[in-house]
């Protein structure tokens, strides 16, 4: 009986050892994070949606910040990017020193998201720009906001480059 007990005990010890031995874990490849979309650099962006007639000469001088009349945004954001702060300050200074001038802030978004969401995001972008300009001394009566959402794309493509160009607020005098 002692031999039988030893055999059974050895069997259980072997079973426990085998059950306790970890196998190599299968390492699943980590998914690559999607690149964070960013607004195009100022040097590569469109400066105005439509050439505007009757504007002072400084608006037609590419070396003047007033020449740039499109502010771009990151994906799903209404935060003003640092590269557009000086442009908005220049427009704010112009408006505060020209009280008869008026500006329409036209908000846009890319095609991703629902129609309602895109309209709200575009409106949020215009209000962010408006608040910035008010803080810089522009009179509220000089500013009007419109939200187009995804309805008027600057670029008709369906890729990141097109979407980056469509996430914008246009400054229309």
Secondary structure, 3 states (H helix, E strand, C coil): CHHHHHHHHHHHHHHHHHHHCCCCCCCCCCCCCCCCCCCCCHHHCCCCCCCCCCCCHHHHCCCCHHHCCEEECCCCCCCCCHHHHHHHHHHHHHHHHCCCCCEEEEEECCCCCCHHHHHHHHHHHHHHHHHHHHHCCCCHHHEEEEEEECCCCCCCCCCHHHHHHHCEEEEEC
